[in-house]
Amino acid sequence: MNIPLAERIRPKTLNDYLSQKHLVGDTGILTKHIKTGIIPSMIFWGPPGTGKTTLATIIAQETGRSFFTLSAINSGVKDVREVIQNAQKSGGLFTAKNPILFIDEIHRFSKSQQDSLLNAVEKGIITLIGATTENPSFEVIPALLSRCQVYTLNSFNKEDLNQLLDRAIKNDNELSKLDIKLKEIDALVRVSSGDARKLLNLFELVINSMEPPYIITNKVVLQEVQSNPVRYDKTGEQHYDIISAFIKSIRGSDPNATVYWLARMIEGGEDVKFIARRMIISASEDIGLANPNALLLANSTFEAVEKIGYPEARIILSQCAIYLAASPKSNTSYLAIGNAQETVRKTGDLSVPLHLRNAPTKLMKDLDYGKDYLYPHNYPNNFVMQEYLPKEIENEIFYNPATNEKESKIKLLLKKLWQNKY
């Protein structure tokens, strides 16, 4: 069984735990909790690879508690209730030995899923430890957040990462057999971006690609990174590359590629709301007036996945993504507002024509506010030829249907005839 390096050297005790000294140092708040054995429900908030899962495991081991885990990506309300029932059987109520339920990426739980935790946390059936990379103030429901302490975990600094590499070389059963020399670590540190797991995975990848002697330099690391990019990094370049491929596949009307890139994001643990949010934008930017219902469906999709969460949300996302890809396309609304904004930036704050101004007072009426305004509903077909733009830009055309430029030219000609007449 090929166990990753990050898992092989995962700390088992608090003494082995690196970084987060503000929490687990000699005077850290979590150190005090562990010593007393009284552990409150809590949320660990921090970037990926900062030791959230490891710290939760150590707390359970150091305090002698049963430890249950769930991943918000592939767990539903049924799974939550089942784990709570099992946890309840393994520990009594209101005791220092309450079982710990660890939920990774708790921000991905829908409201109903988070609601299912409230009773167990409130009654002390479990001690909840949630891990999140997102701001819990926005992603965790207030009722659950009020029952938990929030502790922030920071990215590993260079010193921490260097210490981690030294430990891996000395203590890992496999790496300790090799004569590894860390000549340079700047590239490892830079690419890992303070993510300990990413650092160790990359380090192992580099070692496995080498032949003796194992001399680690920045050049060696960067060559390996370029030839073996990370499959999906929801905080890095892959995050933006894959969402770009997803949106361009929708724009290009390719449902197969669309659902493939969607699957890549789902399997990579991408935020369900991030995907839905981007589909709302695409529904307006790329489909727009060619199928206005696309925007309604995309917005409904966002609301639905926010309530449902993973894993079922993947079905809703797929339905919407395929619908968008198969829809006719028009970017006229996108171009129109862009053209209008460009004109505003060039011409500044042009005065509103007098006939379009509101006239709630006698003074305003005396100043000709609203004078000569033609009320369209008083004319056949509820339309009357009338200028609505400031005089300085009265011939500008911002909305120009790509499929009917002739119609726009006719409207411009009619406007000119009307201006000459009046």
N, C-alpha and C positions, 0 to 999 in steps of 0.2 A: 504494500500500500504506500503510495507516494504522498507523504504528508508534507505540506509546504513548510518552509523554514520558519515562517512567522508563527505557525502552530506548534512546531517542535520546541521552540524556545520560549513559548508563552510563559510569563511568570506565574508561579504557583502560590507565592506568599507575598505579603506586603513589603518585606525587606528586599525582594527581588524586583519590585515594581519601579520602573523608571519614570521620571517626570512627574508633573502635577503635584509638586511639593506643597503648593498652597492648600491642597486637599489631604494629602497623605504624608506630609512631612511630620516632624516631631510635634508640631503644634497645630497640624491640620485638623479641620473639623471632622473629616471622615476617620482620621486616626482616633479621635476621641470617641466617636460613635462605636467603632470596632472594639475599643478597649472596654467600654461599658456594656457592649452587647445589645444596646438599644438602637435599632436601625429604623429610621423613619422611611416612609415611601419617598422616592426621589426621582428626579429626572437628570440624567447626564447629558449636557448640551455641549457639543464640540465637533470639530471637523473630523472626517474619516481618519482612522488609524491613530487615534489619540488614546486608546486603551480603555474605552468605555465598557466593552464586553468583559475584558480581562479584570477590570476593577470590580465589576459586579460579581464575577465568579470568586474573586479573592475574598470579598466581603462575606459571601455565603460560607466559604471554607473556614475563614478565621472565626466566624461566629457559630459554626456548627449547625447551619440551617439547611433544610432541603432546598434544592435549586431547580426551578422550572423555567424553561425558555420558550418564547414564541417569536417568530419573525412576522412583522406587520405586512410583509410582502405577500406571504402565502397563507395567512391565517384569517379566519372569519370569526363571527360571534360564537358559532358553535364550538370552535377550537378554544376560544377564551373560556367559555363556560366549563368545558371538559377539563381544562387544566386547573381551573379554580376548584372544581370538585375533587380532583386528585390531590391538590395542595391542602385542601381542607382535611382530607383523611390523614395527611402526614404530620399535622401539627394542630395544637389546640388554639382556641381563641384568646386574644389579649395576653399572649405570652412572649417572652423574649426570643422564643424559638419559632416564631411565625415563619412559614415558608416564604422564600423569595421568588417572585415571578419576574423574570427579566424579559422585557419586550424590546427587541431591536427595531430601530427605525419607527418608533411609536407615532411619529408625526404622520405616517402613512395610514394609520387607523382612521376610519371614518368616524363621524360623531356617534353613530349607533354602537360601533365597536368600542369606542372609549367609554360610552355610557355603561356598557356591560361590565366594566371594571369597578365602577363607583361603589357598589354595595360591598364588594369584597375588600376594597381598600378601607372604606369607612368602618366596617365592623372588625377589621384586623384579621380577617381570614388569611390575607396575604400581605406581604410587604412588597410593594411594586417598585421596581427599578426600571425606568424607561431610558432608552438611548435615542438621541436625535441629533441630526446635523442641522436642523432648522430651528429658528427661534420659537421656543415653546409658547411664548406669549401669543403667537399667531396660530400655531399648529396644534396645540393641546387645548381641549375644551376647558373653560374656566372652572367648572365644578371639579374636574380631575386635578387641574393645576393647583387649586387651593388646598388640596389634600397632600401635595408633594412639595418637597424642597427642591430647588433647582440649583445644580452645581455645574459650573462651566469648566470644561477641560480644554487646555490650550494645545496648539500644534507643538510637536517636539522641536526644540532648538538644535543647532548644530552640535552642541556638546552632548545632548541626549542621544542624538543619532549616532555620533561617533562611538559613544559608550555602548550603544546597542550593537553596533557592528563588531566591536571588540569582544563583546560577550558571545555573539554568535560564532565567531571564529574559534574562541577558546572552549566553549561549552557544548556546542552542537556535536552530536556523535559523528555526523558525516563530515562537516567542515573541519573539525579538529584533526582529522586524519590528513588533511592537505596542508601544504606549506604556503599559506596565503599571506601576502604582504600588501597592506593598504598604503600605497604610495601617495595616492590622491583621492579625496572623497568629495570634492566640491560638486562634481557632476551628480553623484549619488544623492547628495543633500538637496541640490537644486531641483532635480527631477522628482524627488519624493515629496517636496513641498511640505515637510513637517509631518508626513504620514508614515508612521513607523512600519505598518504592514506593507505599504508600497515600497518602502526602502528595502525591507528584507526580501520581498518577492523579486525585486529587480536585482539585488545583490546575488541571490541564488541563481537567477537566470544568467547573469554574467559569468558566474563561476562555472555553471554547467556548459557554457558555450566555449570555454577555454581549454587549452592543453597546458600542462606544466611548462614553465613556472607560472604560478598564479599571482601575477603582479597587477594590482588594480590601479589603473590610471583613469583620468578623465576621458581620454581618447577612447579607451576600451569600452567604457560605460556608454558613451554617446553613440558609438558604432552599434552596440547591442540594442539601444533604445530605438534607433532608426530602423533596424532590421526586424524588430519584434515589438511593434507598438502595443500598448495596453488594449485589451479587447474592448473595454468600455469603462470610462472614468467619468462619473457623473459630476465631478467637480473640475474637470480639466478639458483639454482640447477635444477629446472624443465626444464629450457632452455636446459641444457646439457643432462638430462635424456631422454627427449622426442626426441631430435635429434638423440640420441644414439639408441633409440628404432626404429626410422624411418629408419636409415641406416642399422641396423641389420635385419629389416624386408625385406629390399631390398636384402641384402646379402643372406637371407634365402629363397628368391624367393616366398614371400607371398604378393601378390598384395593387398589383403584385409586389412591386418594389415598395410601395407605401406600407403594406402590411408587414413586409420583411423588416424595414427599418423600425417600425413600431415594435415588433417582437424583440429587436435588439435592445431597445430602450427598456422594455418591460423586464426582460431577462437581466438587464444590468441594474435593475432597481431604481429606474428613473422615477422622479416624483410624478404621480398620476395627474396632479393639477397642472404641472408644467406642460405636459403633453397636451392636455385639454385646452389650456390657455393658448398655446400656439395654433391649435386647430381653429379656435375662434378668430384669430387674426387672419389665418389663411382663408377662412370662409368669406371674409369681407374683402381682403386684398386680392385674392386670386379668382374667386368665383363671383362674388359681388352680385351685380344686377342680372347676371345670366341665370342665377338661381337663388333668389333672396331667401328661400327656405333653408339654405345651407347654414346661414348665420343662426337661425332659430334652432336648428338641430345641434350645431356646435355649442351653443350656449346651454341647451338642455343637457348635452353630454357633460359639460363642466359641472353642472349642478348634480347630475346623477353620480358621477364618479367620486365627487366630494362626499356624498352620502354613503356610497357603497364601499369604496376603497378596494384594494387588492384582496383576493385574486380575481373576483368577479368583474372588477372594473375593466379588465383587459377586453372583455366581450363588448362592452359599451364603446370603448375606444376604437376597437376594430370596426364596429358598425359605422361609426361616424367617419373614420379615416377613409374607408372604402367608398362611402357615399360622396365624400368631398372629392376623392380622386376621380370618380366616375361622372361627376357633375360637369356641365358646360362651364367655360371659364370666361371671365371678363374682369379686367383691372381698371375699368373706366372710373370707378369711384376713387380708387387709389391715386390715379393720375390727376383726377379733377382737384382733389384737395391739395395735392402737391403743387399743381399749377397755381391755384388760388393763393396758397401760402407764399409762393415765390413772388407773386405780384404784390401781395401785402408788404413783404420785406422791401421791395423795390420802391413802392409808391407811398408807404407810410400810412398815416391815419387820414384817409380822405373823408371829406364831409359827407354825411348822409344827405341825399337829395331832399329838398324841402317837401316835396309831395309825399315822401315816404315817412316823414317824421310824425311822431305822435303829438297831438295837440290837446292836452287835457285842460289847459287854462286859456282864458281870453287873450292874454298877452301873446301866447304862442300862436293862436289863430290870427291875431293882428300881424304877426311876423310871417304869415303865410305858411306856417307849419301845416302840412297835410293838404294844402290847396292843390286842386287839380288832380288829386289821387283818383284813379279809376278803379272802382270796386268790381273785380272780375265777375262776381256772381250776378251782377246786374246786366251782364252781356250774354249773348248766345254762346252755348257750350262752356259757360263759365270762364271765358277767356277774352282778354282785350290786350291789344298791342300796347305795351307800356314799358318804359325803361326803369329797371330796378338797380342798375349799377351807378356808381358815381360818374359824373360826366367825363372825368379824365380817363376812365378805362371802359367807356360804354360799349366799345366794340370787342372787348376781350371775350374769348370763349374758353372756359375752363373744362366744362364737361363736353367731351367730343366722342360720341359712341363710335368705337373702332369699326363697327360693321355698317355704319351709316353716315359717313362723312358728308355725303350729298345733302342729307337732311340738315346738318349743322350749317352748311353754306347757304341753304335756302332760308333758314331762320335769320342768319346774318343779313342777307339781302332784304328780307322783310323789315328788319329793324331799321336799316338805312332808309328804305322807302317811307317808313312811318316817321322817322326823324325829319325827312325833307318835307313831309306833308304838314307836320305840326311845328 
